[in-house]
Amino acid sequence: MARLLRFFVLGTPLVPLLLAACVPVKPLEPYQTSPAEKLIRIEDQNIYVEQAGQGEPILLIHGFGGSSFSWRKVMPALAEDYWVVAPDLYGFGWTDRPDDWSRYTRDGQVELILGIMDALGIGRAHLVGHSYGGSISMALAADHPERVRSMVLVDSAAVDYPMNRRKWFARVGLFNFAYVRGLALRQGFVERVMGKAYYDDSMVTDELIEAYLERLRVEGAAQGFRGLSRPLPKSERPRGDIRYEDLDIPSLILWGAQDELITLEVGRYYAQFFPDIRFVPIEGSGHAPMEERPAEFLAQIKAFFEHLAERDSQTRVVSSLD
């Protein structure tokens, strides 16, 4: 009742104003037909996936509000030695915005990643998850450890973040539509969010903001946000919480030392619970070190993968001697 009252008292005067100022959206079709080779068909949905390189596969899983575009500064260098796959999750980028709300849950996003891996013939891969994408990576590693070679968590949200971030107003279709189309897709709103995410404000240019907005201002934007944000009915809630202690997978945690959204101290606190972890702060970076400090980001990831390869090689030698 309190939430309903809050909607009528606070929401009703605001909704007409937001609706009147709705930001236009563009059809997804032009982005999905050129180039068509970047689409993977999973069940009845078109999934947009960037790919480059060859060799051992790496999946880059973007954060909330991001897309495959978020990896543009590091993907070419990684592709020199690896097969790099960067999808757009449900609700983001140029992937379809389905009607089925379950696709937007944590488990739904995990199933999407598994579907992409199956479609591309990837049995096992390194997972690199940023923020919200870190939550998805941990959930996938917990449920399907046999599919995960290693895990890199970048300024990661908590594993239960996809459930806890849900808001009451997203359940109300009109209010949700007005919020997304009248406020969240406006340049000023995105500029403020990115200003908090970046340590170096000079990097938050009009061109960068427009590039992110282009991938959000598409058909189904409000529908996707509602799926990602509405409270889950009991029938759609995932099973018990995932314990960090049980994620016994070689892992690297990279963290922007000046992250204001999820502080370095929070990252250090949770890192202590992982059984096989390296924790590395990246100085001069906020919430997205792969964008603010790509050289340092790449150096740490490549060193981590090389360490894993060397460790595996030594293990094989010992096994052969036995």
Buried (B, 14 or more C-beta within 10 A) or exposed (E): EEEEEEBEEEBEEBBEEBBEEBBEBEEBEEBBEEEEEBBBEBEEBBBBBBBBBEEBBBBBBBBBBBBBBBBBBBBEBBBEBBBBBBBBBBBBBBBBBBEEBBBBBBBBBBBBBBBBBEEBEBEBBBBBBBBBBBBBBBBBBBBBBEBBBBBBBBBBBBBBBBBEBBBBBBBBEBBBBBBBBBBBBBEEBBBEBBEBBBBEEEEBEEEBBEBBBBBBBBBBBBBBBBBBBBEBEEEBEBEEEBEBEEBEBBBBBBBBBBBBBBBBEBBEEBBEEBEEBBBBBBEEBBBBBBBBBBEBBBBBBBEBBEBBEEEEEEEEEEEEEE
